[in-house]
């Protein structure tokens, strides 16, 4: 029977992947529990040993050597101990075999459930250790069931949960559907290991590219940064360590086959592959792809990038609800301010007017208040009067002198009164 037991343990080791040593230790612990349950107080300081080859089981009781025995369950006399070991002395600890004749039957009846439980715990520990090292890795699972918006995936030896917060918005799941997910956390629970997976984590995108693009897996192409809004759009910055390898082209693949397979896995999520550049201005400009950029001005102190784009590229650069600009900012780590060329010209023009010196307020004088025509008429009247006086002094004919004086009189009548001019000037001064 014991040989059959050892063969059964070997079979369990092969099928479940649990070492025979772990199973034997579980059986020893179960037998110890069964012995104590059946023999009560006499089962103190017990040790159960199972032979790894033959499967034979032995029970040993640990006792202290004393001169006078006061407790038979924990002590043994020196004379009796020397029957087992002639060199025994008082105070030493000895093991006395106390295996009962019907120990096998008692163990089989009592330890069955304990052994099964320990085997289950050992299997759980094994699964936990296996998946504990897979945090940050990608797994493929089959949708088993959906309960309270939680999607449970069958990973073979264990079940993983995809909570609502880790599901792609508007993505539906069907039973028996095969999907890929990113292992976020592996924790040990009361019912065994619990694995939490995600479909929204940026690491999923990274792992998918590593699976699809050999150059990334081999380290020729390096992933520099990832910005993702699951279900909408993602941006992926890559750089090549080999000048003969185009990083973006390697990720896109022949006729876009590589990136298309990832898009299909993510149910149509758009992916922008951007070439990483150590020159931050060029990197920021490339991050706003597919929009075309005129120029980029970098402010290192405020970590801000001013991006100028053609007028017809402004809406494309910002994206729907600002998504393109938001992802570019996450990808580069810069705060991005996008302006069109027209907006920049208007801003620069306003700056020019602001920089001009202010002109002093004009002071209205009496002369400025007089209309130009009135001043000219008054001047004509004065000149005509002077001419009339000069002509009369030279003895000109009387009719000539009268004609000139008539002109002077008409001009004098046309000129405004001096008092009226002064009043108009004063009012103009007050208005000013």
VODOMAR-905923 format. One record per residue (C-alpha): x, y, z. Coordinates in steps of 0.25 Angstrom, whole numbers, plus 5000, padded with zeros to 4 digits. Last residue first. Layout:
residues N
<r u="X" v="Y" w="Z"/>
...
This chain:
residues 432
<r u="4958" v="5481" w="4901"/>
<r u="4944" v="5486" w="4902"/>
<r u="4948" v="5497" w="4911"/>
<r u="4959" v="5502" w="4901"/>
<r u="4949" v="5501" w="4890"/>
<r u="4939" v="5510" w="4898"/>
<r u="4950" v="5520" w="4900"/>
<r u="4954" v="5520" w="4885"/>
<r u="4939" v="5522" w="4881"/>
<r u="4939" v="5534" w="4890"/>
<r u="4952" v="5540" w="4885"/>
<r u="4947" v="5538" w="4871"/>
<r u="4934" v="5545" w="4875"/>
<r u="4941" v="5557" w="4881"/>
<r u="4950" v="5558" w="4869"/>
<r u="4938" v="5559" w="4860"/>
<r u="4939" v="5550" w="4848"/>
<r u="4945" v="5555" w="4834"/>
<r u="4935" v="5557" w="4823"/>
<r u="4932" v="5571" w="4827"/>
<r u="4947" v="5574" w="4826"/>
<r u="4948" v="5567" w="4813"/>
<r u="4937" v="5576" w="4807"/>
<r u="4943" v="5588" w="4812"/>
<r u="4956" v="5585" w="4806"/>
<r u="4950" v="5583" w="4793"/>
<r u="4943" v="5596" w="4793"/>
<r u="4956" v="5603" w="4797"/>
<r u="4962" v="5597" w="4785"/>
<r u="4951" v="5602" w="4776"/>
<r u="4951" v="5616" w="4782"/>
<r u="4966" v="5618" w="4780"/>
<r u="4964" v="5614" w="4766"/>
<r u="4953" v="5624" w="4764"/>
<r u="4961" v="5635" w="4770"/>
<r u="4972" v="5634" w="4761"/>
<r u="4986" v="5630" w="4767"/>
<r u="4993" v="5641" w="4774"/>
<r u="5005" v="5633" w="4781"/>
<r u="4998" v="5635" w="4794"/>
<r u="4985" v="5629" w="4789"/>
<r u="4992" v="5617" w="4784"/>
<r u="4999" v="5614" w="4797"/>
<r u="4986" v="5616" w="4806"/>
<r u="4978" v="5607" w="4797"/>
<r u="4989" v="5596" w="4797"/>
<r u="4990" v="5596" w="4812"/>
<r u="4974" v="5595" w="4813"/>
<r u="4975" v="5583" w="4803"/>
<r u="4986" v="5576" w="4811"/>
<r u="4978" v="5577" w="4824"/>
<r u="4965" v="5572" w="4817"/>
<r u="4973" v="5560" w="4811"/>
<r u="4978" v="5556" w="4825"/>
<r u="4964" v="5556" w="4831"/>
<r u="4959" v="5547" w="4819"/>
<r u="4971" v="5537" w="4822"/>
<r u="4968" v="5536" w="4837"/>
<r u="4953" v="5534" w="4834"/>
<r u="4957" v="5523" w="4824"/>
<r u="4966" v="5516" w="4834"/>
<r u="4955" v="5515" w="4844"/>
<r u="4959" v="5521" w="4858"/>
<r u="4960" v="5511" w="4869"/>
<r u="4975" v="5507" w="4865"/>
<r u="4978" v="5522" w="4867"/>
<r u="4972" v="5523" w="4880"/>
<r u="4979" v="5510" w="4885"/>
<r u="4975" v="5496" w="4887"/>
<r u="4985" v="5488" w="4895"/>
<r u="4987" v="5474" w="4890"/>
<r u="4989" v="5462" w="4900"/>
<r u="5003" v="5457" w="4900"/>
<r u="5006" v="5445" w="4891"/>
<r u="5008" v="5431" w="4898"/>
<r u="5021" v="5424" w="4893"/>
<r u="5019" v="5411" w="4884"/>
<r u="5022" v="5398" w="4891"/>
<r u="5007" v="5394" w="4892"/>
<r u="5005" v="5397" w="4877"/>
<r u="5016" v="5387" w="4874"/>
<r u="5011" v="5376" w="4884"/>
<r u="4997" v="5377" w="4877"/>
<r u="5004" v="5374" w="4864"/>
<r u="5011" v="5362" w="4870"/>
<r u="4998" v="5356" w="4875"/>
<r u="4991" v="5358" w="4862"/>
<r u="5003" v="5351" w="4854"/>
<r u="5003" v="5340" w="4864"/>
<r u="4988" v="5338" w="4862"/>
<r u="4989" v="5338" w="4847"/>
<r u="5000" v="5327" w="4848"/>
<r u="4991" v="5318" w="4857"/>
<r u="4995" v="5316" w="4871"/>
<r u="4997" v="5303" w="4880"/>
<r u="5002" v="5304" w="4894"/>
<r u="5008" v="5291" w="4899"/>
<r u="5012" v="5288" w="4913"/>
<r u="5024" v="5278" w="4911"/>
<r u="5025" v="5264" w="4916"/>
<r u="5027" v="5259" w="4902"/>
<r u="5017" v="5248" w="4901"/>
<r u="5007" v="5254" w="4911"/>
<r u="5007" v="5267" w="4904"/>
<r u="5005" v="5260" w="4890"/>
<r u="4993" v="5253" w="4896"/>
<r u="4987" v="5266" w="4901"/>
<r u="4989" v="5273" w="4888"/>
<r u="4983" v="5261" w="4880"/>
<r u="4971" v="5260" w="4889"/>
<r u="4967" v="5274" w="4890"/>
<r u="4952" v="5271" w="4889"/>
<r u="4955" v="5266" w="4875"/>
<r u="4969" v="5269" w="4871"/>
<r u="4977" v="5282" w="4875"/>
<r u="4987" v="5279" w="4863"/>
<r u="4976" v="5276" w="4853"/>
<r u="4968" v="5289" w="4857"/>
<r u="4980" v="5297" w="4855"/>
<r u="4985" v="5291" w="4842"/>
<r u="4977" v="5300" w="4832"/>
<r u="4983" v="5313" w="4839"/>
<r u="4997" v="5308" w="4838"/>
<r u="5003" v="5303" w="4851"/>
<r u="5011" v="5310" w="4862"/>
<r u="5015" v="5302" w="4874"/>
<r u="5019" v="5309" w="4887"/>
<r u="5026" v="5299" w="4896"/>
<r u="5025" v="5301" w="4911"/>
<r u="5035" v="5295" w="4922"/>
<r u="5034" v="5308" w="4929"/>
<r u="5049" v="5310" w="4930"/>
<r u="5052" v="5302" w="4917"/>
<r u="5043" v="5311" w="4908"/>
<r u="5043" v="5305" w="4894"/>
<r u="5038" v="5311" w="4881"/>
<r u="5033" v="5301" w="4871"/>
<r u="5031" v="5304" w="4856"/>
<r u="5022" v="5302" w="4844"/>
<r u="5016" v="5289" w="4849"/>
<r u="5008" v="5279" w="4840"/>
<r u="4997" v="5272" w="4848"/>
<r u="4997" v="5256" w="4847"/>
<r u="5005" v="5257" w="4856"/>
<r u="5006" v="5266" w="4868"/>
<r u="5017" v="5258" w="4874"/>
<r u="5026" v="5261" w="4862"/>
<r u="5026" v="5276" w="4866"/>
<r u="5029" v="5273" w="4880"/>
<r u="5040" v="5264" w="4876"/>
<r u="5046" v="5275" w="4867"/>
<r u="5046" v="5285" w="4878"/>
<r u="5052" v="5275" w="4888"/>
<r u="5064" v="5272" w="4880"/>
<r u="5067" v="5258" w="4885"/>
<r u="5057" v="5252" w="4875"/>
<r u="5047" v="5241" w="4876"/>
<r u="5040" v="5237" w="4863"/>
<r u="5025" v="5236" w="4865"/>
<r u="5016" v="5225" w="4863"/>
<r u="5001" v="5230" w="4864"/>
<r u="4991" v="5219" w="4868"/>
<r u="4976" v="5219" w="4866"/>
<r u="4968" v="5209" w="4874"/>
<r u="4960" v="5200" w="4865"/>
<r u="4957" v="5189" w="4874"/>
<r u="4970" v="5188" w="4882"/>
<r u="4973" v="5175" w="4876"/>
<r u="4970" v="5180" w="4862"/>
<r u="4979" v="5192" w="4864"/>
<r u="4990" v="5183" w="4868"/>
<r u="4989" v="5175" w="4855"/>
<r u="4989" v="5188" w="4848"/>
<r u="5002" v="5192" w="4854"/>
<r u="5009" v="5180" w="4848"/>
<r u="5002" v="5180" w="4835"/>
<r u="5004" v="5194" w="4831"/>
<r u="5007" v="5191" w="4817"/>
<r u="5020" v="5184" w="4822"/>
<r u="5022" v="5188" w="4836"/>
<r u="5017" v="5200" w="4844"/>
<r u="5027" v="5197" w="4855"/>
<r u="5039" v="5195" w="4846"/>
<r u="5036" v="5207" w="4838"/>
<r u="5035" v="5216" w="4850"/>
<r u="5049" v="5211" w="4855"/>
<r u="5056" v="5212" w="4842"/>
<r u="5068" v="5202" w="4843"/>
<r u="5081" v="5206" w="4837"/>
<r u="5085" v="5215" w="4848"/>
<r u="5084" v="5204" w="4858"/>
<r u="5079" v="5208" w="4872"/>
<r u="5066" v="5213" w="4866"/>
<r u="5056" v="5222" w="4874"/>
<r u="5041" v="5220" w="4877"/>
<r u="5030" v="5229" w="4882"/>
<r u="5016" v="5223" w="4882"/>
<r u="5003" v="5232" w="4882"/>
<r u="4990" v="5226" w="4885"/>
<r u="4976" v="5229" w="4881"/>
<r u="4961" v="5226" w="4885"/>
<r u="4958" v="5213" w="4892"/>
<r u="4969" v="5215" w="4903"/>
<r u="4974" v="5229" w="4904"/>
<r u="4989" v="5226" w="4902"/>
<r u="5003" v="5233" w="4903"/>
<r u="5015" v="5224" w="4902"/>
<r u="5030" v="5228" w="4902"/>
<r u="5044" v="5224" w="4898"/>
<r u="5041" v="5210" w="4892"/>
<r u="5055" v="5205" w="4887"/>
<r u="5057" v="5199" w="4873"/>
<r u="5069" v="5189" w="4872"/>
<r u="5065" v="5183" w="4886"/>
<r u="5062" v="5169" w="4880"/>
<r u="5048" v="5170" w="4885"/>
<r u="5047" v="5184" w="4878"/>
<r u="5053" v="5179" w="4865"/>
<r u="5044" v="5167" w="4865"/>
<r u="5031" v="5175" w="4864"/>
<r u="5018" v="5168" w="4867"/>
<r u="5020" v="5163" w="4881"/>
<r u="5028" v="5175" w="4886"/>
<r u="5017" v="5184" w="4880"/>
<r u="5007" v="5176" w="4888"/>
<r u="5015" v="5178" w="4900"/>
<r u="5016" v="5193" w="4899"/>
<r u="5001" v="5194" w="4896"/>
<r u="4998" v="5186" w="4908"/>
<r u="5007" v="5194" w="4917"/>
<r u="4999" v="5207" w="4914"/>
<r u="4988" v="5201" w="4923"/>
<r u="4974" v="5201" w="4917"/>
<r u="4971" v="5186" w="4915"/>
<r u="4975" v="5182" w="4929"/>
<r u="4977" v="5169" w="4938"/>
<r u="4975" v="5166" w="4952"/>
<r u="4980" v="5153" w="4957"/>
<r u="4975" v="5147" w="4970"/>
<r u="4983" v="5135" w="4976"/>
<r u="4975" v="5126" w="4986"/>
<r u="4962" v="5127" w="4993"/>
<r u="4967" v="5135" w="5005"/>
<r u="4975" v="5144" w="4995"/>
<r u="4989" v="5145" w="4990"/>
<r u="4991" v="5156" w="4981"/>
<r u="4995" v="5158" w="4966"/>
<r u="4994" v="5172" w="4960"/>
<r u="4993" v="5179" w="4947"/>
<r u="4995" v="5167" w="4937"/>
<r u="4992" v="5173" w="4923"/>
<r u="4981" v="5166" w="4915"/>
<r u="4979" v="5159" w="4902"/>
<r u="4966" v="5154" w="4897"/>
<r u="4959" v="5140" w="4893"/>
<r u="4944" v="5141" w="4892"/>
<r u="4937" v="5129" w="4899"/>
<r u="4926" v="5138" w="4905"/>
<r u="4926" v="5151" w="4898"/>
<r u="4932" v="5164" w="4902"/>
<r u="4928" v="5178" w="4898"/>
<r u="4937" v="5191" w="4897"/>
<r u="4930" v="5204" w="4899"/>
<r u="4941" v="5209" w="4908"/>
<r u="4953" v="5199" w="4909"/>
<r u="4952" v="5191" w="4922"/>
<r u="4961" v="5194" w="4934"/>
<r u="4951" v="5202" w="4942"/>
<r u="4941" v="5191" w="4939"/>
<r u="4949" v="5180" w="4946"/>
<r u="4956" v="5169" w="4937"/>
<r u="4957" v="5157" w="4947"/>
<r u="4967" v="5146" w="4945"/>
<r u="4964" v="5131" w="4947"/>
<r u="4975" v="5120" w="4949"/>
<r u="4981" v="5108" w="4943"/>
<r u="4977" v="5111" w="4929"/>
<r u="4976" v="5126" w="4928"/>
<r u="4961" v="5127" w="4928"/>
<r u="4956" v="5141" w="4928"/>
<r u="4946" v="5147" w="4937"/>
<r u="4939" v="5160" w="4932"/>
<r u="4934" v="5169" w="4944"/>
<r u="4921" v="5177" w="4940"/>
<r u="4914" v="5171" w="4951"/>
<r u="4917" v="5157" w="4946"/>
<r u="4922" v="5153" w="4932"/>
<r u="4927" v="5139" w="4929"/>
<r u="4938" v="5131" w="4924"/>
<r u="4944" v="5140" w="4914"/>
<r u="4956" v="5133" w="4909"/>
<r u="4970" v="5138" w="4913"/>
<r u="4983" v="5142" w="4907"/>
<r u="4993" v="5148" w="4916"/>
<r u="5003" v="5160" w="4915"/>
<r u="5013" v="5164" w="4925"/>
<r u="5015" v="5175" w="4936"/>
<r u="5013" v="5165" w="4947"/>
<r u="5017" v="5151" w="4942"/>
<r u="5026" v="5148" w="4953"/>
<r u="5015" v="5147" w="4963"/>
<r u="5008" v="5138" w="4952"/>
<r u="5017" v="5126" w="4955"/>
<r u="5018" v="5128" w="4970"/>
<r u="5003" v="5129" w="4971"/>
<r u="5001" v="5117" w="4963"/>
<r u="5010" v="5109" w="4972"/>
<r u="5004" v="5115" w="4985"/>
<r u="4991" v="5111" w="4980"/>
<r u="4995" v="5097" w="4977"/>
<r u="5001" v="5096" w="4991"/>
<r u="4988" v="5101" w="4997"/>
<r u="4980" v="5090" w="4989"/>
<r u="4990" v="5079" w="4994"/>
<r u="4989" v="5084" w="5008"/>
<r u="4974" v="5083" w="5007"/>
<r u="4974" v="5069" w="5001"/>
<r u="4983" v="5065" w="5012"/>
<r u="4975" v="5070" w="5023"/>
<r u="4962" v="5064" w="5017"/>
<r u="4969" v="5050" w="5017"/>
<r u="4976" v="5052" w="5030"/>
<r u="4965" v="5045" w="5039"/>
<r u="4962" v="5032" w="5032"/>
<r u="4975" v="5029" w="5026"/>
<r u="4983" v="5033" w="5038"/>
<r u="4974" v="5024" w="5047"/>
<r u="4976" v="5012" w="5037"/>
<r u="4991" v="5014" w="5036"/>
<r u="4993" v="5016" w="5051"/>
<r u="4986" v="5003" w="5055"/>
<r u="4999" v="4997" w="5061"/>
<r u="5003" v="5010" w="5068"/>
<r u="5016" v="5017" w="5065"/>
<r u="5022" v="5021" w="5078"/>
<r u="5036" v="5023" w="5074"/>
<r u="5044" v="5030" w="5085"/>
<r u="5052" v="5042" w="5082"/>
<r u="5062" v="5047" w="5093"/>
<r u="5065" v="5061" w="5099"/>
<r u="5076" v="5062" w="5109"/>
<r u="5075" v="5067" w="5123"/>
<r u="5080" v="5054" w="5130"/>
<r u="5090" v="5046" w="5122"/>
<r u="5089" v="5036" w="5110"/>
<r u="5101" v="5029" w="5106"/>
<r u="5095" v="5015" w="5106"/>
<r u="5084" v="5020" w="5096"/>
<r u="5071" v="5012" w="5095"/>
<r u="5072" v="5004" w="5108"/>
<r u="5079" v="5016" w="5114"/>
<r u="5066" v="5024" w="5112"/>
<r u="5059" v="5014" w="5122"/>
<r u="5069" v="5016" w="5132"/>
<r u="5070" v="5031" w="5131"/>
<r u="5055" v="5032" w="5133"/>
<r u="5046" v="5038" w="5122"/>
<r u="5039" v="5051" w="5122"/>
<r u="5028" v="5058" w="5113"/>
<r u="5016" v="5049" w="5113"/>
<r u="5021" v="5041" w="5125"/>
<r u="5020" v="5054" w="5134"/>
<r u="5027" v="5053" w="5148"/>
<r u="5038" v="5043" w="5144"/>
<r u="5049" v="5043" w="5154"/>
<r u="5064" v="5044" w="5150"/>
<r u="5061" v="5052" w="5137"/>
<r u="5063" v="5050" w="5122"/>
<r u="5054" v="5059" w="5114"/>
<r u="5044" v="5053" w="5104"/>
<r u="5041" v="5055" w="5089"/>
<r u="5031" v="5045" w="5083"/>
<r u="5033" v="5039" w="5070"/>
<r u="5023" v="5034" w="5060"/>
<r u="5027" v="5026" w="5048"/>
<r u="5021" v="5025" w="5034"/>
<r u="5026" v="5015" w="5023"/>
<r u="5026" v="5021" w="5009"/>
<r u="5037" v="5012" w="5004"/>
<r u="5046" v="5023" w="4997"/>
<r u="5043" v="5036" w="5004"/>
<r u="5040" v="5030" w="5018"/>
<r u="5030" v="5037" w="5025"/>
<r u="5033" v="5044" w="5039"/>
<r u="5023" v="5049" w="5049"/>
<r u="5028" v="5057" w="5061"/>
<r u="5021" v="5058" w="5074"/>
<r u="5024" v="5067" w="5086"/>
<r u="5010" v="5064" w="5092"/>
<r u="5002" v="5053" w="5087"/>
<r u="4999" v="5046" w="5101"/>
<r u="4990" v="5058" w="5104"/>
<r u="4980" v="5054" w="5092"/>
<r u="4982" v="5041" w="5085"/>
<r u="4972" v="5042" w="5074"/>
<r u="4973" v="5056" w="5071"/>
<r u="4988" v="5057" w="5073"/>
<r u="4990" v="5046" w="5064"/>
<r u="4981" v="5052" w="5053"/>
<r u="4988" v="5065" w="5053"/>
<r u="5002" v="5058" w="5053"/>
<r u="4997" v="5050" w="5041"/>
<r u="4993" v="5063" w="5034"/>
<r u="5006" v="5070" w="5036"/>
<r u="5013" v="5057" w="5031"/>
<r u="5004" v="5057" w="5019"/>
<r u="5007" v="5072" w="5015"/>
<r u="5022" v="5069" w="5017"/>
<r u="5020" v="5057" w="5007"/>
<r u="5013" v="5066" w="4997"/>
<r u="5023" v="5077" w="4997"/>
<r u="5034" v="5066" w="4995"/>
<r u="5027" v="5060" w="4983"/>
<r u="5028" v="5073" w="4976"/>
<r u="5015" v="5080" w="4971"/>
<r u="5014" v="5081" w="4956"/>
<r u="4999" v="5076" w="4956"/>
<r u="5000" v="5065" w="4946"/>
<r u="5015" v="5060" w="4949"/>
<r u="5015" v="5063" w="4964"/>
<r u="5001" v="5056" w="4965"/>
<r u="5007" v="5044" w="4958"/>
<r u="5019" v="5043" w="4967"/>
<r u="5010" v="5044" w="4979"/>
<r u="5001" v="5033" w="4974"/>
<r u="5014" v="5024" w="4972"/>
<r u="5018" v="5027" w="4986"/>
<r u="5004" v="5023" w="4991"/>
<r u="5005" v="5010" w="4983"/>
<r u="5018" v="5007" w="4990"/>
<r u="5011" v="5010" w="5003"/>
<r u="5000" v="5000" w="5000"/>
